Amino acid sequence: MVDLEKAPPARSPEGEPVPRADGEGCLVVAVRLPVRIVALVLVLPVRMAWDALVVAGRFLRDTVLRPVGRALAWLGRALFVWPLVGLWRYVVVPVAKGVGWLGNVLLVVPAVWVYRWVLTPVGRALAWCCAGVGAVLTALGRGLYAGLAWLGKVLLVVPAVWVYRWVLAPVGRALAVVGRELLDALGHAWRIAGHLSRAVGRALAALFRWTVAEPARWVYRSVLTPVGHAVRDTVLRPLAEAARAAGRAGRQALRSARLSVRQARADLRRTLFGEPERPPSVDRREPSGAKARTLGSSTTALTKD
């Protein structure tokens, strides 16, 4: 908890109050407590909203912004950076080197001659003239500056110093005390609001878990799973077996119908065109044991003694 009340002022052995080291007086003590209470009441919803926005922002950054940013960065490099680097390296730099060499050949020598024999003498003459005019103007400026400085000091500086010393400084000290207390109160209120926000968040999470998640889990495990198993064993499996049996019966009926149609076409073909000619049968049986080659003789079925 934050110490919202100040300790009583310390007293000397003679019973007189000891002045505080931080220079705080009765105005500070009178302003601090109500300011901190009001600041806590005003800051608490702002801090809770801030914490919610921070959580949402982190989730959005990790799931959306980072992948999109990486993809856009790669696309930007592929579309702009790499083409510009290639253009600069293989086009602009060679052209600039060629132009620089040509300008050096056509212009660096004539320009040096003009600078040395024309511009330098003219510049020195102009510099001598400007130096004389500058000396005269400097003397006039110094006198004018001294007069204006004295007039400004009398008309502006002295009244401003008096106003600052006897008006602005006391008001500034009072406003500094009030502002310091307001900032201190806002800081304490922000920290307290953070603790309260986290406590409210944990309480809401626990309430959601015990009112929604745990009952839903219990219903799933204790009610829906047994009911699903019962429906699967008593309804779905018999229906599946019946469907498979019906499919087998249908396939068998289709096969029988196909055979009947094939037999009917064969009968119709025999009726219309007669029996087809059959090729002569060839005896493909193996030779008998008497004609076959044996292990004890050198004769075979093709060679005889």
PASEBA-1860 file (N, C-alpha, C; in nm, 3 decimals):
! residues 305
1> MVDLEKAP> 0.084/-0.119/0.000/0.000/0.000/0.000/0.088/0.125/0.000 ~ 0.039/0.233/-0.056/0.116/0.356/-0.065/0.085/0.442/0.056 ~ 0.189/0.504/0.111/0.174/0.590/0.227/0.114/0.722/0.181 ~ -0.020/0.738/0.201/-0.090/0.859/0.157/-0.087/0.970/0.260 ~ -0.048/0.941/0.380/-0.042/1.040/0.486/0.102/1.062/0.528 ~ 0.138/1.184/0.558/0.271/1.218/0.601/0.284/1.199/0.752 ~ 0.404/1.167/0.796/0.428/1.151/0.939/0.422/1.287/1.007 ~ 0.390/1.292/1.137/0.384/1.420/1.208/0.521/1.485/1.212
9> PARSPEGE> 0.526/1.617/1.213/0.655/1.687/1.210/0.736/1.656/1.334 ~ 0.867/1.642/1.314/0.957/1.616/1.428/0.976/1.742/1.510 ~ 1.005/1.725/1.639/1.023/1.837/1.730/1.159/1.828/1.798 ~ 1.210/1.943/1.835/1.339/1.952/1.903/1.322/1.916/2.050 ~ 1.434/1.896/2.123/1.420/1.867/2.267/1.350/1.978/2.344 ~ 1.356/2.102/2.294/1.285/2.210/2.363/1.138/2.214/2.331 ~ 1.088/2.128/2.239/0.946/2.126/2.206/0.910/2.205/2.084 ~ 1.007/2.270/2.019/0.979/2.348/1.899/0.988/2.257/1.776
17> PVPRADGE> 0.901/2.280/1.678/0.907/2.197/1.557/1.036/2.220/1.481 ~ 1.091/2.110/1.433/1.215/2.115/1.354/1.177/2.139/1.208 ~ 1.239/2.231/1.137/1.206/2.253/0.995/1.242/2.132/0.912 ~ 1.156/2.099/0.813/1.176/1.983/0.727/1.293/2.008/0.633 ~ 1.364/1.897/0.601/1.481/1.910/0.514/1.440/1.939/0.370 ~ 1.320/1.889/0.329/1.278/1.910/0.191/1.204/2.039/0.167 ~ 1.182/2.121/0.272/1.118/2.251/0.255/0.969/2.244/0.235 ~ 0.899/2.131/0.267/0.755/2.120/0.250/0.684/2.182/0.368
25> GCLVVAVR> 0.575/2.254/0.340/0.501/2.320/0.444/0.359/2.270/0.455 ~ 0.274/2.351/0.517/0.135/2.311/0.537/0.058/2.303/0.406 ~ 0.099/2.387/0.306/0.031/2.381/0.176/0.050/2.245/0.111 ~ 0.173/2.192/0.119/0.201/2.060/0.061/0.119/1.953/0.130 ~ 0.115/1.955/0.261/0.040/1.852/0.335/-0.109/1.862/0.307 ~ -0.160/1.984/0.292/-0.304/2.001/0.268/-0.343/1.961/0.127 ~ -0.251/1.974/0.030/-0.284/1.944/-0.108/-0.264/1.798/-0.141 ~ -0.166/1.731/-0.076/-0.121/1.600/-0.119/-0.230/1.494/-0.111
33> LPVRIVAL> -0.298/1.477/0.004/-0.392/1.367/0.023/-0.511/1.373/-0.073 ~ -0.585/1.484/-0.084/-0.698/1.484/-0.179/-0.654/1.471/-0.324 ~ -0.538/1.529/-0.357/-0.490/1.518/-0.494/-0.460/1.374/-0.529 ~ -0.397/1.300/-0.437/-0.364/1.161/-0.464/-0.489/1.074/-0.475 ~ -0.588/1.100/-0.391/-0.712/1.022/-0.397/-0.782/1.045/-0.531 ~ -0.796/1.173/-0.571/-0.862/1.204/-0.697/-0.784/1.148/-0.814 ~ -0.651/1.158/-0.808/-0.568/1.105/-0.916/-0.583/0.954/-0.928 ~ -0.591/0.882/-0.813/-0.610/0.737/-0.818/-0.742/0.700/-0.883
41> VLVLPVRM> -0.849/0.772/-0.847/-0.981/0.743/-0.905/-0.981/0.769/-1.056 ~ -0.911/0.875/-1.100/-0.911/0.908/-1.242/-0.817/0.820/-1.323 ~ -0.708/0.777/-1.261/-0.606/0.703/-1.336/-0.639/0.555/-1.347 ~ -0.715/0.497/-1.251/-0.740/0.353/-1.251/-0.802/0.302/-1.381 ~ -0.912/0.359/-1.433/-0.964/0.306/-1.561/-0.869/0.329/-1.678 ~ -0.794/0.441/-1.675/-0.697/0.464/-1.782/-0.589/0.358/-1.780 ~ -0.540/0.320/-1.659/-0.436/0.218/-1.651/-0.489/0.080/-1.696 ~ -0.613/0.047/-1.658/-0.669/-0.081/-1.702/-0.684/-0.085/-1.853
49> AWDALVVA> -0.733/0.026/-1.913/-0.743/0.031/-2.058/-0.607/0.024/-2.123 ~ -0.507/0.092/-2.062/-0.371/0.087/-2.115/-0.316/-0.055/-2.113 ~ -0.335/-0.130/-2.003/-0.286/-0.268/-1.996/-0.353/-0.355/-2.103 ~ -0.484/-0.337/-2.122/-0.553/-0.415/-2.226/-0.499/-0.382/-2.365 ~ -0.475/-0.251/-2.392/-0.420/-0.213/-2.522/-0.278/-0.266/-2.541 ~ -0.200/-0.269/-2.433/-0.063/-0.324/-2.444/-0.067/-0.471/-2.480 ~ -0.155/-0.548/-2.415/-0.166/-0.691/-2.447/-0.211/-0.712/-2.591 ~ -0.314/-0.635/-2.634/-0.362/-0.649/-2.772/-0.255/-0.606/-2.873
57> GRFLRDTV> -0.182/-0.497/-2.840/-0.077/-0.453/-2.930/0.036/-0.553/-2.944 ~ 0.074/-0.617/-2.832/0.180/-0.718/-2.842/0.134/-0.836/-2.926 ~ 0.010/-0.879/-2.906/-0.041/-0.991/-2.986/-0.045/-0.954/-3.134 ~ -0.095/-0.833/-3.164/-0.101/-0.789/-3.304/0.038/-0.775/-3.364 ~ 0.135/-0.726/-3.284/0.272/-0.711/-3.335/0.335/-0.845/-3.366 ~ 0.315/-0.944/-3.275/0.381/-1.074/-3.295/0.316/-1.156/-3.405 ~ 0.184/-1.141/-3.424/0.114/-1.229/-3.518/0.093/-1.167/-3.656 ~ 0.087/-1.034/-3.665/0.052/-0.970/-3.792/0.161/-0.875/-3.840
65> LRPVGRAL> 0.200/-0.779/-3.755/0.285/-0.671/-3.801/0.425/-0.718/-3.836 ~ 0.484/-0.805/-3.752/0.620/-0.850/-3.782/0.628/-0.930/-3.913 ~ 0.539/-1.034/-3.933/0.546/-1.102/-4.064/0.518/-1.010/-4.182 ~ 0.418/-0.921/-4.170/0.388/-0.830/-4.281/0.504/-0.735/-4.304 ~ 0.566/-0.684/-4.195/0.679/-0.594/-4.210/0.799/-0.661/-4.276 ~ 0.826/-0.787/-4.237/0.936/-0.858/-4.301/0.909/-0.880/-4.450 ~ 0.784/-0.919/-4.483/0.751/-0.939/-4.624/0.761/-0.809/-4.703 ~ 0.712/-0.696/-4.645/0.722/-0.568/-4.715/0.867/-0.523/-4.728
73> AWLGRALF> 0.949/-0.549/-4.624/1.090/-0.511/-4.634/1.160/-0.587/-4.745 ~ 1.134/-0.719/-4.750/1.194/-0.798/-4.858/1.145/-0.752/-4.995 ~ 1.015/-0.722/-5.006/0.960/-0.676/-5.133/1.019/-0.540/-5.172 ~ 1.035/-0.450/-5.071/1.095/-0.320/-5.100/1.239/-0.332/-5.148 ~ 1.315/-0.423/-5.082/1.452/-0.443/-5.129/1.455/-0.499/-5.271 ~ 1.363/-0.597/-5.298/1.363/-0.658/-5.430/1.318/-0.560/-5.539 ~ 1.225/-0.468/-5.505/1.169/-0.380/-5.608/1.245/-0.248/-5.623 ~ 1.308/-0.199/-5.515/1.368/-0.065/-5.518/1.518/-0.065/-5.489
81> VWPLVGLW> 1.557/-0.130/-5.380/1.696/-0.117/-5.336/1.790/-0.183/-5.434 ~ 1.765/-0.313/-5.463/1.856/-0.385/-5.553/1.861/-0.324/-5.693 ~ 1.746/-0.286/-5.758/1.758/-0.217/-5.888/1.834/-0.085/-5.880 ~ 1.809/-0.004/-5.774/1.880/0.123/-5.761/2.029/0.103/-5.738 ~ 2.065/0.001/-5.659/2.207/-0.027/-5.638/2.274/-0.068/-5.769 ~ 2.208/-0.156/-5.843/2.263/-0.194/-5.973/2.275/-0.076/-6.068 ~ 2.170/0.012/-6.072/2.175/0.131/-6.158/2.288/0.224/-6.118 ~ 2.304/0.244/-5.985/2.411/0.331/-5.937/2.548/0.272/-5.968
89> RYVVVPVA> 2.564/0.142/-5.945/2.696/0.080/-5.958/2.739/0.065/-6.104 ~ 2.643/0.025/-6.189/2.682/-0.010/-6.325/2.647/0.096/-6.429 ~ 2.572/0.202/-6.392/2.536/0.306/-6.488/2.584/0.443/-6.443 ~ 2.538/0.486/-6.324/2.565/0.623/-6.280/2.712/0.645/-6.253 ~ 2.775/0.550/-6.181/2.917/0.569/-6.145/3.006/0.572/-6.269 ~ 2.993/0.475/-6.365/3.076/0.488/-6.485/3.051/0.616/-6.565 ~ 2.924/0.657/-6.580/2.895/0.780/-6.653/2.953/0.901/-6.582 ~ 2.942/0.906/-6.449/2.997/1.018/-6.373/3.149/1.024/-6.385
97> KGVGWLGN> 3.214/0.909/-6.381/3.359/0.909/-6.398/3.399/0.961/-6.537 ~ 3.325/0.917/-6.639/3.356/0.967/-6.773/3.333/1.117/-6.786 ~ 3.221/1.167/-6.731/3.193/1.311/-6.736/3.297/1.390/-6.657 ~ 3.339/1.336/-6.541/3.441/1.405/-6.462/3.574/1.413/-6.535 ~ 3.612/1.304/-6.599/3.738/1.306/-6.675/3.730/1.406/-6.790 ~ 3.615/1.411/-6.861/3.600/1.505/-6.972/3.602/1.650/-6.925 ~ 3.531/1.678/-6.811/3.535/1.814/-6.758/3.673/1.855/-6.711 ~ 3.747/1.760/-6.655/3.884/1.790/-6.613/3.971/1.826/-6.732
105> VLLVVPAV> 3.949/1.756/-6.842/4.031/1.783/-6.961/3.993/1.916/-7.026 ~ 3.862/1.947/-7.031/3.817/2.064/-7.107/3.817/2.194/-7.026 ~ 3.789/2.184/-6.877/3.769/2.304/-6.797/3.872/2.315/-6.682 ~ 3.938/2.235/-6.591/4.025/2.262/-6.473/4.137/2.357/-6.503 ~ 4.221/2.349/-6.630/4.335/2.439/-6.673/4.287/2.580/-6.705 ~ 4.184/2.610/-6.805/4.139/2.749/-6.829/4.085/2.816/-6.704 ~ 4.015/2.742/-6.621/3.960/2.803/-6.500/4.070/2.846/-6.404 ~ 4.177/2.769/-6.392/4.289/2.807/-6.304/4.356/2.935/-6.354
113> WVYRWVLT> 4.374/2.946/-6.485/4.436/3.067/-6.540/4.350/3.190/-6.514 ~ 4.217/3.180/-6.536/4.126/3.292/-6.510/4.127/3.330/-6.362 ~ 4.126/3.228/-6.274/4.126/3.257/-6.130/4.254/3.328/-6.088 ~ 4.368/3.283/-6.144/4.496/3.338/-6.098/4.519/3.479/-6.150 ~ 4.486/3.509/-6.276/4.525/3.637/-6.337/4.410/3.737/-6.348 ~ 4.285/3.693/-6.321/4.172/3.787/-6.331/4.098/3.799/-6.198 ~ 4.050/3.686/-6.146/3.965/3.694/-6.028/4.043/3.731/-5.902 ~ 4.167/3.683/-5.889/4.243/3.713/-5.768/4.274/3.863/-5.752
121> PVGRALAW> 4.324/3.933/-5.854/4.344/4.078/-5.837/4.216/4.154/-5.810 ~ 4.110/4.119/-5.883/3.982/4.188/-5.861/3.930/4.161/-5.720 ~ 3.943/4.038/-5.673/3.898/4.005/-5.538/3.978/4.077/-5.431 ~ 4.107/4.092/-5.451/4.187/4.165/-5.351/4.147/4.312/-5.344 ~ 4.121/4.372/-5.460/4.077/4.512/-5.459/3.943/4.528/-5.389 ~ 3.851/4.438/-5.420/3.721/4.445/-5.354/3.733/4.420/-5.205 ~ 3.822/4.330/-5.163/3.840/4.303/-5.021/3.896/4.427/-4.948 ~ 3.989/4.500/-5.012/4.044/4.621/-4.949/3.936/4.725/-4.932
129> CCAGVGAV> 3.852/4.743/-5.034/3.741/4.839/-5.024/3.641/4.798/-4.916 ~ 3.607/4.671/-4.915/3.512/4.623/-4.814/3.567/4.636/-4.673 ~ 3.699/4.619/-4.658/3.758/4.633/-4.525/3.744/4.775/-4.474 ~ 3.767/4.875/-4.563/3.751/5.014/-4.520/3.607/5.046/-4.483 ~ 3.514/5.004/-4.571/3.373/5.029/-4.541/3.331/4.956/-4.414 ~ 3.384/4.833/-4.394/3.349/4.759/-4.274/3.399/4.823/-4.147 ~ 3.518/4.886/-4.153/3.570/4.956/-4.034/3.479/5.072/-3.995 ~ 3.436/5.150/-4.096/3.346/5.263/-4.068/3.214/5.214/-4.010
137> LTALGRGL> 3.157/5.109/-4.073/3.029/5.057/-4.025/3.043/4.995/-3.886 ~ 3.159/4.935/-3.856/3.181/4.876/-3.724/3.181/4.983/-3.616 ~ 3.251/5.098/-3.644/3.253/5.208/-3.546/3.113/5.262/-3.520 ~ 3.037/5.283/-3.631/2.900/5.331/-3.614/2.814/5.229/-3.540 ~ 2.830/5.101/-3.570/2.751/4.998/-3.504/2.780/4.988/-3.356 ~ 2.909/5.003/-3.319/2.943/4.997/-3.177/2.878/5.109/-3.098 ~ 2.880/5.230/-3.154/2.815/5.341/-3.083/2.664/5.321/-3.073 ~ 2.604/5.280/-3.185/2.459/5.256/-3.182/2.423/5.142/-3.087
145> YAGLAWLG> 2.506/5.036/-3.083/2.480/4.923/-2.993/2.488/4.963/-2.847 ~ 2.589/5.050/-2.816/2.602/5.095/-2.676/2.480/5.176/-2.633 ~ 2.433/5.265/-2.722/2.316/5.344/-2.686/2.191/5.259/-2.670 ~ 2.169/5.166/-2.766/2.052/5.080/-2.756/2.059/4.986/-2.637 ~ 2.180/4.937/-2.603/2.194/4.850/-2.487/2.159/4.924/-2.358 ~ 2.206/5.048/-2.344/2.172/5.123/-2.223/2.022/5.150/-2.216 ~ 1.963/5.190/-2.329/1.818/5.216/-2.331/1.738/5.089/-2.302 ~ 1.781/4.975/-2.358/1.710/4.849/-2.331/1.723/4.806/-2.186
153> KVLLVVPA> 1.841/4.830/-2.127/1.859/4.795/-1.986/1.767/4.876/-1.897 ~ 1.755/5.005/-1.929/1.670/5.091/-1.844/1.522/5.058/-1.865 ~ 1.482/5.035/-1.991/1.341/5.017/-2.019/1.292/4.873/-2.003 ~ 1.380/4.774/-2.022/1.334/4.635/-2.024/1.396/4.550/-1.915 ~ 1.526/4.552/-1.900/1.593/4.459/-1.810/1.558/4.485/-1.665 ~ 1.565/4.610/-1.622/1.537/4.640/-1.480/1.393/4.607/-1.443 ~ 1.290/4.647/-1.522/1.153/4.604/-1.487/1.135/4.452/-1.492 ~ 1.200/4.387/-1.593/1.186/4.242/-1.601/1.247/4.173/-1.481
161> VWVYRWVL> 1.363/4.220/-1.434/1.424/4.161/-1.315/1.337/4.181/-1.194 ~ 1.275/4.296/-1.180/1.188/4.322/-1.064/1.065/4.230/-1.068 ~ 1.004/4.218/-1.189/0.886/4.132/-1.201/0.922/3.987/-1.172 ~ 1.038/3.942/-1.225/1.078/3.803/-1.201/1.105/3.777/-1.053 ~ 1.172/3.872/-0.986/1.211/3.849/-0.847/1.093/3.855/-0.753 ~ 1.002/3.948/-0.772/0.896/3.969/-0.673/0.760/3.912/-0.715 ~ 0.745/3.869/-0.842/0.615/3.815/-0.886/0.628/3.671/-0.937 ~ 0.712/3.654/-1.040/0.718/3.524/-1.105/0.783/3.417/-1.018
169> APVGRALA> 0.888/3.454/-0.944/0.956/3.353/-0.862/0.866/3.296/-0.753 ~ 0.792/3.381/-0.673/0.701/3.320/-0.573/0.590/3.236/-0.637 ~ 0.530/3.290/-0.745/0.424/3.213/-0.810/0.481/3.083/-0.866 ~ 0.599/3.087/-0.926/0.661/2.966/-0.979/0.691/2.863/-0.871 ~ 0.737/2.911/-0.752/0.762/2.816/-0.644/0.633/2.747/-0.601 ~ 0.524/2.828/-0.587/0.396/2.766/-0.547/0.346/2.668/-0.653 ~ 0.356/2.709/-0.781/0.313/2.618/-0.887/0.402/2.494/-0.894 ~ 0.532/2.510/-0.865/0.621/2.395/-0.865/0.583/2.296/-0.756
177> VVGRELLD> 0.546/2.349/-0.637/0.503/2.260/-0.529/0.378/2.184/-0.569 ~ 0.278/2.259/-0.622/0.153/2.194/-0.662/0.177/2.094/-0.775 ~ 0.260/2.134/-0.875/0.287/2.042/-0.985/0.363/1.919/-0.941 ~ 0.461/1.938/-0.849/0.534/1.823/-0.799/0.442/1.727/-0.726 ~ 0.351/1.783/-0.646/0.257/1.696/-0.576/0.162/1.626/-0.672 ~ 0.120/1.701/-0.777/0.033/1.637/-0.876/0.105/1.522/-0.947 ~ 0.230/1.547/-0.989/0.305/1.440/-1.055/0.330/1.323/-0.962 ~ 0.364/1.354/-0.835/0.385/1.246/-0.739/0.258/1.166/-0.718
185> ALGHAWRI> 0.143/1.239/-0.707/0.016/1.170/-0.688/-0.020/1.085/-0.810 ~ 0.005/1.140/-0.930/-0.023/1.061/-1.050/0.065/0.938/-1.058 ~ 0.193/0.950/-1.017/0.280/0.834/-1.018/0.233/0.726/-0.922 ~ 0.200/0.768/-0.797/0.148/0.670/-0.701/0.018/0.608/-0.752 ~ -0.070/0.694/-0.809/-0.198/0.642/-0.858/-0.177/0.546/-0.974 ~ -0.079/0.577/-1.061/-0.052/0.486/-1.174/-0.003/0.351/-1.125 ~ 0.086/0.351/-1.027/0.136/0.224/-0.976/0.026/0.146/-0.905 ~ -0.055/0.214/-0.822/-0.164/0.145/-0.753/-0.266/0.092/-0.855
193> AGHLSRAV> -0.293/0.174/-0.960/-0.387/0.129/-1.063/-0.332/0.007/-1.136 ~ -0.200/0.002/-1.155/-0.142/-0.116/-1.217/-0.163/-0.240/-1.134 ~ -0.138/-0.230/-1.002/-0.162/-0.346/-0.915/-0.310/-0.386/-0.917 ~ -0.398/-0.285/-0.909/-0.541/-0.317/-0.911/-0.583/-0.377/-1.046 ~ -0.525/-0.324/-1.156/-0.559/-0.378/-1.287/-0.516/-0.524/-1.300 ~ -0.392/-0.554/-1.254/-0.348/-0.693/-1.259/-0.434/-0.783/-1.171 ~ -0.473/-0.730/-1.051/-0.558/-0.810/-0.964/-0.694/-0.835/-1.028 ~ -0.752/-0.730/-1.091/-0.881/-0.748/-1.159/-0.867/-0.846/-1.275
201> GRALAALF> -0.755/-0.838/-1.349/-0.735/-0.931/-1.459/-0.724/-1.075/-1.411 ~ -0.648/-1.095/-1.302/-0.639/-1.231/-1.249/-0.775/-1.280/-1.200 ~ -0.851/-1.191/-1.134/-0.983/-1.231/-1.086/-1.076/-1.267/-1.202 ~ -1.073/-1.186/-1.309/-1.157/-1.218/-1.425/-1.114/-1.348/-1.491 ~ -0.980/-1.371/-1.498/-0.933/-1.497/-1.556/-0.978/-1.616/-1.472 ~ -0.965/-1.602/-1.337/-1.009/-1.712/-1.251/-1.160/-1.733/-1.262 ~ -1.235/-1.621/-1.267/-1.380/-1.634/-1.282/-1.417/-1.701/-1.414 ~ -1.350/-1.664/-1.522/-1.377/-1.730/-1.650/-1.341/-1.878/-1.644
209> RWTVAEPA> -1.228/-1.908/-1.581/-1.187/-2.048/-1.575/-1.286/-2.131/-1.497 ~ -1.332/-2.079/-1.380/-1.421/-2.159/-1.295/-1.567/-2.155/-1.340 ~ -1.607/-2.052/-1.417/-1.746/-2.043/-1.461/-1.768/-2.094/-1.603 ~ -1.664/-2.092/-1.687/-1.682/-2.132/-1.827/-1.592/-2.250/-1.863 ~ -1.461/-2.235/-1.840/-1.367/-2.336/-1.889/-1.383/-2.469/-1.816 ~ -1.380/-2.465/-1.681/-1.392/-2.589/-1.605/-1.526/-2.658/-1.625 ~ -1.642/-2.585/-1.619/-1.769/-2.654/-1.650/-1.773/-2.710/-1.792 ~ -1.719/-2.635/-1.889/-1.717/-2.688/-2.025/-1.631/-2.813/-2.035
217> RWVYRSVL> -1.517/-2.812/-1.968/-1.431/-2.931/-1.969/-1.501/-3.049/-1.902 ~ -1.567/-3.021/-1.786/-1.638/-3.130/-1.718/-1.750/-3.185/-1.805 ~ -1.828/-3.096/-1.871/-1.937/-3.141/-1.959/-1.882/-3.222/-2.075 ~ -1.766/-3.178/-2.130/-1.707/-3.252/-2.242/-1.663/-3.390/-2.198 ~ -1.595/-3.397/-2.082/-1.542/-3.525/-2.038/-1.651/-3.618/-1.985 ~ -1.742/-3.560/-1.905/-1.838/-3.645/-1.833/-1.968/-3.668/-1.909 ~ -2.005/-3.581/-2.001/-2.134/-3.592/-2.069/-2.116/-3.618/-2.218 ~ -2.046/-3.526/-2.286/-2.040/-3.537/-2.431/-1.960/-3.657/-2.478
225> TPVGHAVR> -1.848/-3.686/-2.409/-1.767/-3.801/-2.452/-1.843/-3.933/-2.436 ~ -1.905/-3.964/-2.319/-1.983/-4.089/-2.311/-2.099/-4.093/-2.409 ~ -2.168/-3.978/-2.423/-2.280/-3.975/-2.518/-2.230/-3.999/-2.660 ~ -2.117/-3.937/-2.696/-2.061/-3.959/-2.828/-2.021/-4.103/-2.851 ~ -1.960/-4.166/-2.748/-1.924/-4.307/-2.762/-2.048/-4.395/-2.777 ~ -2.152/-4.363/-2.696/-2.275/-4.441/-2.706/-2.341/-4.426/-2.844 ~ -2.345/-4.301/-2.893/-2.404/-4.279/-3.026/-2.322/-4.350/-3.132 ~ -2.188/-4.347/-3.118/-2.104/-4.415/-3.215/-2.128/-4.566/-3.213
233> DTVLRPLA> -2.136/-4.624/-3.090/-2.150/-4.769/-3.082/-2.290/-4.818/-3.116 ~ -2.392/-4.739/-3.081/-2.530/-4.786/-3.099/-2.596/-4.738/-3.228 ~ -2.546/-4.627/-3.284/-2.614/-4.570/-3.401/-2.521/-4.567/-3.522 ~ -2.406/-4.505/-3.507/-2.322/-4.481/-3.623/-2.263/-4.610/-3.679 ~ -2.211/-4.696/-3.591/-2.153/-4.821/-3.640/-2.257/-4.911/-3.707 ~ -2.378/-4.934/-3.645/-2.479/-5.011/-3.718/-2.519/-4.949/-3.851 ~ -2.531/-4.816/-3.853/-2.563/-4.751/-3.980/-2.453/-4.772/-4.083 ~ -2.327/-4.765/-4.036/-2.217/-4.788/-4.129/-2.216/-4.931/-4.181
241> EAARAAGR> -2.240/-5.029/-4.088/-2.247/-5.168/-4.133/-2.361/-5.190/-4.231 ~ -2.479/-5.130/-4.202/-2.592/-5.143/-4.294/-2.560/-5.080/-4.430 ~ -2.492/-4.963/-4.426/-2.457/-4.899/-4.552/-2.359/-4.984/-4.631 ~ -2.258/-5.043/-4.562/-2.164/-5.131/-4.633/-2.235/-5.253/-4.690 ~ -2.328/-5.314/-4.610/-2.402/-5.429/-4.661/-2.487/-5.391/-4.782 ~ -2.551/-5.275/-4.774/-2.630/-5.229/-4.888/-2.542/-5.204/-5.009 ~ -2.422/-5.150/-4.986/-2.330/-5.129/-5.097/-2.287/-5.260/-5.160 ~ -2.255/-5.359/-5.074/-2.218/-5.489/-5.130/-2.332/-5.552/-5.209
249> AGRQALRS> -2.456/-5.543/-5.153/-2.571/-5.597/-5.225/-2.593/-5.525/-5.358 ~ -2.577/-5.394/-5.356/-2.593/-5.319/-5.481/-2.489/-5.356/-5.584 ~ -2.360/-5.369/-5.537/-2.255/-5.408/-5.631/-2.281/-5.549/-5.687 ~ -2.331/-5.643/-5.598/-2.362/-5.778/-5.646/-2.475/-5.775/-5.748 ~ -2.580/-5.694/-5.720/-2.690/-5.684/-5.816/-2.644/-5.623/-5.947 ~ -2.557/-5.521/-5.938/-2.505/-5.460/-6.060/-2.420/-5.559/-6.139 ~ -2.339/-5.639/-6.069/-2.258/-5.740/-6.137/-2.347/-5.844/-6.206 ~ -2.454/-5.889/-6.134/-2.546/-5.986/-6.194/-2.616/-5.928/-6.316
257> ARLSVRQA> -2.658/-5.799/-6.305/-2.724/-5.736/-6.419/-2.628/-5.724/-6.537 ~ -2.500/-5.692/-6.508/-2.402/-5.681/-6.615/-2.380/-5.816/-6.684 ~ -2.372/-5.924/-6.603/-2.356/-6.057/-6.662/-2.477/-6.096/-6.745 ~ -2.597/-6.061/-6.695/-2.719/-6.093/-6.772/-2.721/-6.020/-6.904 ~ -2.682/-5.891/-6.901/-2.679/-5.814/-7.026/-2.577/-5.871/-7.122 ~ -2.460/-5.910/-7.069/-2.357/-5.968/-7.155/-2.405/-6.100/-7.216 ~ -2.472/-6.184/-7.137/-2.524/-6.312/-7.188/-2.631/-6.288/-7.293 ~ -2.718/-6.186/-7.271/-2.823/-6.156/-7.368/-2.763/-6.108/-7.500
265> RADLRRTL> -2.655/-6.027/-7.494/-2.592/-5.983/-7.618/-2.528/-6.101/-7.691 ~ -2.466/-6.192/-7.612/-2.407/-6.309/-7.678/-2.514/-6.395/-7.744 ~ -2.627/-6.415/-7.676/-2.736/-6.492/-7.737/-2.791/-6.424/-7.861 ~ -2.805/-6.290/-7.856/-2.854/-6.217/-7.972/-2.755/-6.228/-8.088 ~ -2.625/-6.220/-8.060/-2.525/-6.232/-8.165/-2.529/-6.372/-8.228 ~ -2.543/-6.477/-8.145/-2.552/-6.612/-8.201/-2.678/-6.630/-8.283 ~ -2.788/-6.567/-8.239/-2.914/-6.578/-8.314/-2.903/-6.511/-8.450 ~ -2.837/-6.394/-8.455/-2.829/-6.318/-8.579/-2.720/-6.369/-8.672
273> FGEPERPP> -2.605/-6.402/-8.619/-2.490/-6.434/-8.704/-2.446/-6.580/-8.695 ~ -2.507/-6.659/-8.610/-2.467/-6.799/-8.595/-2.348/-6.813/-8.503 ~ -2.306/-6.939/-8.487/-2.192/-6.968/-8.401/-2.063/-6.926/-8.470 ~ -1.971/-6.863/-8.404/-1.842/-6.828/-8.466/-1.759/-6.953/-8.488 ~ -1.673/-6.950/-8.592/-1.587/-7.064/-8.621/-1.480/-7.075/-8.513 ~ -1.461/-7.199/-8.470/-1.363/-7.223/-8.366/-1.234/-7.275/-8.429 ~ -1.120/-7.231/-8.384/-0.993/-7.282/-8.440/-0.974/-7.426/-8.399 ~ -0.900/-7.507/-8.486/-0.877/-7.648/-8.450/-0.799/-7.659/-8.321
281> SVDRREPS> -0.835/-7.760/-8.248/-0.770/-7.777/-8.117/-0.632/-7.835/-8.137 ~ -0.539/-7.792/-8.063/-0.399/-7.837/-8.066/-0.372/-7.909/-7.937 ~ -0.313/-8.029/-7.953/-0.282/-8.108/-7.834/-0.158/-8.049/-7.770 ~ -0.174/-7.983/-7.663/-0.065/-7.919/-7.591/-0.021/-7.999/-7.469 ~ -0.060/-8.129/-7.470/-0.021/-8.209/-7.354/0.125/-8.248/-7.365 ~ 0.190/-8.275/-7.256/0.329/-8.318/-7.253/0.337/-8.463/-7.297 ~ 0.453/-8.507/-7.350/0.467/-8.648/-7.391/0.455/-8.741/-7.273 ~ 0.414/-8.863/-7.306/0.393/-8.961/-7.199/0.526/-9.006/-7.142
289> GAKARTLG> 0.519/-9.088/-7.042/0.640/-9.133/-6.975/0.725/-9.223/-7.062 ~ 0.665/-9.300/-7.157/0.745/-9.389/-7.242/0.825/-9.312/-7.343 ~ 0.773/-9.197/-7.391/0.842/-9.118/-7.493/0.933/-9.013/-7.435 ~ 0.920/-8.988/-7.310/1.002/-8.884/-7.248/1.139/-8.936/-7.219 ~ 1.236/-8.850/-7.205/1.373/-8.887/-7.173/1.381/-8.927/-7.029 ~ 1.456/-9.037/-7.007/1.475/-9.083/-6.869/1.619/-9.066/-6.830 ~ 1.644/-9.081/-6.702/1.780/-9.066/-6.652/1.867/-9.183/-6.691 ~ 1.808/-9.306/-6.709/1.889/-9.425/-6.738/1.915/-9.450/-6.885
297> SSTTALTK> 1.861/-9.371/-6.977/1.878/-9.394/-7.121/1.924/-9.266/-7.186 ~ 1.982/-9.281/-7.309/2.030/-9.164/-7.381/1.932/-9.121/-7.487 ~ 1.814/-9.184/-7.493/1.714/-9.148/-7.595/1.626/-9.040/-7.544 ~ 1.570/-8.959/-7.633/1.475/-8.853/-7.602/1.352/-8.876/-7.684 ~ 1.256/-8.789/-7.672/1.132/-8.802/-7.750/1.153/-8.772/-7.895 ~ 1.261/-8.698/-7.931/1.285/-8.663/-8.071/1.386/-8.755/-8.138 ~ 1.478/-8.819/-8.062/1.579/-8.910/-8.119/1.560/-9.048/-8.061 ~ 1.560/-9.148/-8.146/1.548/-9.286/-8.102/1.664/-9.366/-8.155
305> D> 1.686/-9.485/-8.093/1.793/-9.575/-8.137/1.755/-9.633/-8.271
END
